[in-house]
Amino acid sequence: MEKEVLKEMMEENLMDGYEKIDLYNPDTIAKLSHHYFEILKLIGEDREREGLKDTPKRVAKAMQFLTHGYNLNPKDILLSAMFAEDYKEMVIVKDIEVYSMCEHHLLPFFGKAHVAYIPNNHIVGLSKIPRVVDAFSRRLQVQERLTKQIKECIHETLKPLGVAVVIEAVHMCMSMRGIQKQNSVTTTSDFTGAFLVDKTRAEFIHLIGSHLH
């Protein structure tokens, strides 16, 4: 985004050499606010009543935050904290919170991601894996694509011996509309390299299902 259109800064910090800046684009906020103002009219609301006066702007900001992953480069996140290390055993980061938006109905889906890789001369700072998950999930998504994107990003950047990703999520498009099933959980998985071997994959599934912590 161009500097001249960046006005309001939510947060700025440095994280292990990777700079993360969450910004609102005022031009985008203004355009989104206009459309949400019209939506309120179309659904039959009084757009001038006190509780709704600032709602279009609030929703516009919320939408920009919920989709801020478009402004992040997940590969850069990993590259900012790669270290040479002679370690070739499984590394797992499990129970990573996932919040995303279904691209079909613009309703949330949320749950947990479990990510593992087997290093091949390089490891990555552990916080970077959840940040990669967040960078892809904070976009309009389907769970299947999200799972694959996380796997491919780690595989292509770290070039490990294998990558495993499992996501478990509840979709509000199923819970609050449509079929209206409140307890349905969708599980997706994707594997590369060593995780295509039954024994290694079974170890991963066992470890993410255990309560070692």
N, C-alpha and C positions, 0 to 999 in steps of 0.2 A: 504494500500500500504506500502511496506517495505521502511524504512528510507534510505537505501543505494541507492535506485533508485529515490528518490525525490530530485530534483535539483533546479528547478525554482519555486519560490513562487510568486504567483500573489497577494494574499491578505491574511492577518491574523488579526483577531480581536476577541475580546471577546464580546458576546452579552448576557447580563443577565445570565451569568453562562454557556452558551452554546458556545463552541469554534467552530468557523467555519474557516476552512482553505481550500482555493482554491489552488491546486497544479497541475503542469504539471508533468506527468511521462515521463522522457526523453526517456525511452525505447519504450513506446507506441507512442510518437511523431515520433521517428525515423521510426518505422514500418509503421505507417499511412502515413508518408511523402513519403515513397517508393511507396506505392500503389497509392497515388494521382499523383505522378510523372508519373506512367504508365498510369493512366486514361487520363492525358493530351495528351499523345501520341495517345491513342486509339480514342479520339474524333477529332484528326487531327490537334492539336495545335503544335506550335514550342516550345518545353519545355525550350529552351535556350534563348528565347527572354527576354529582360530586365524585362518586366512587369510580367513575370511568373517565374522568377528564384527562388523566395522565396515563391511562392504560395503554393506548397505542404506542407511546414512547417506551413504556416499561416493557411491553411485549417485544418491541423491536430490539431493545437492548438484550433481552433474554434470548431472542433468536440468534442474535449475532454471537453471544457467548456460547450458546449450545452448538453452534457450527464453527467455532473458532479453529477447529482442526484443519480447515482449508488453508489457514495461514501458517501452518507448521509443517516442517519437513522432517518426517520420522527418521530418515537415514542420517540427517545431520545430528539428531538427538543421540543416536548410537555412536556416531563418529566422534562426538565431543568427549566421550569417556571410554575409549577402547584402550586396552592395556595388553601388552605381550605377557603371556603367562603359560607355563607348561602344565596345564591342567586339562585332563580329558575325561572327567566324570560329569555326570548330569548336574545341571544347575536349574533349579525350579523356583519360579516366583508364582505363588498360587494365591487365590482369593483376591485378585485385583478387581476392584470395583469398576464396573462398566456402566456408563450412562450414554445412550445414543438415541437417535430419532429415526423411526421407520420411514423410509422414503416413499412408501405407498400411501400412508395416511397422515404423516407428520405427527405421529404420536410416539411417546417414549417407549423404549425397551431398555431394560436394565438387569444387571445380574453380576456374574463374576467370570473373570478369565483366569486360566491357569496356563502359564507359558514356561517351557523348558527348552534348553539347548545344551548340546555337548560341545565344549570349546575345541577349537583346532588352532592352538597357539595364541589365541586372543580371547580375552574375557571383556565384559562390559560392566560399567557401574550398575549396580542392581536397580537403582532408582530409574534408570533409563528405560527399562522394559515397561514398567507401568506408564511412563510418559509416552512411549510408542503406542501402547494400547489406547491411551487418551487421545493422541493425535489423530488416530484413525476413527475412533468412536464418536468424536465430536464433529461428525459430518452426517449428512443424510445417508443412511446405510440400510443394508439387509445383513442379518447376522452371518449368513454364509460368506458373503464377500468380506466382511470385517475379519472373520477368522483367517481367511486366506491372505489378506493384506498384511496382517501382523506376522504370519509365518514367512511370507516372501520377503518382507523387509528385513527381518533378522537373518534369514538365510542368505540373502544377497549382500548384506553389509558385513556381517561377521564371518561369513563363509565357514560355519561350524560343521561338525560331523553330523549334526541332525538338529531339527527343530520340531517341537510339538506344541500345539495350541488347542485348548478346549475352552469353549465358552458356554455357560449356562445362563439363560436369560428368560425373563417374563416380558411378554409383549402386551402393551396396553391396547393395541388394536384387536387383540383377541379377548382381553379381559373386560373392557368397558364398552365394546361395540361388537358387531358381527356375531360370532359364536358365543361370546360372553362366558368363557370358561375361566374361572378365577384361579385355578391351581395348576394350570398347564405351564410346564417349563420346557423350553426348547434348548437342546444340546447340539452343538456343532463341533467338529474336530478336523484338524489337518496336520499331516506329519510329513517330514522329509528325512532322508538319510537313515541314520541309525535307528530312528523311531519307526521305520517300516519293518523292522525285525520284531517278531512277536514278543520275545523276551524283554527287550528294552521298552517297548510300548507298554507292556504289562506292568513293568516296574514303575513307569511314569503314572499310569492310571491308579496303581496301588498307593503311591505317595500322595497324589492330590486328593485321594479319598480318605487318607488317614488324618489323625488329629495329633501330630507330633508336637505341635505348639500348645 
